[in-house]
């Protein structure tokens, strides 16, 4: 019975056109890439190489991407991506935390500094310095300023995911921000402090 490899050989010989394809071999549990080239004397040259490692990496990245997408879609943490200061992507929880709409996000009207308490801008400056130096910043607490003016206590972690920041092209730096709402913890802390003060 003719195999895919045989078919590719015959086609390369009859059409006199190069062919390239990938094939999984269950016998040896590996992926091979075959490049078939017809030559002037009527023969062919076949170049084969083991690409199992590449396939396993692609599968790992795909699985990782699927797990990350589940995290983004889950109503657990606010997540957004900023290019420079402009927020280009965000999940529903981030929009709810900030009081913004997806329409405003689509119209590119959301900027990361807009959600920063003016009294805490130094925290963002320090985080930006860490991002430039090591591509991520240590998680830090800050207030998230909502559109209604309310301050929401959050824990922020950030990592650069694409591009590089230069003086000429600062907007090329893409940053992933992950935010965890600390409001419940803060309310418990305030309640506990009031109880302790009343007990004095």
Buried (B, 14 or more C-beta within 10 A) or exposed (E): EEEEBEEBBEBBBEEEEEBEEEBEEEEEEBBBBBEBBBEEEEEBEEEEEEBBEEBEEEEEEEEEEEEEEEEBEEEBBBBBBBBBBEBBBBBEBBBBBBBBEEEBBEEEEBEBEEBBBEEBEEBBEEBBEBBBEEBBBEEBEBBBBBEEEEEBBBBBBBBBEEBEBEEEEEEEBBBBBBBBBBBEEEEEEEEEEEEEEEEE
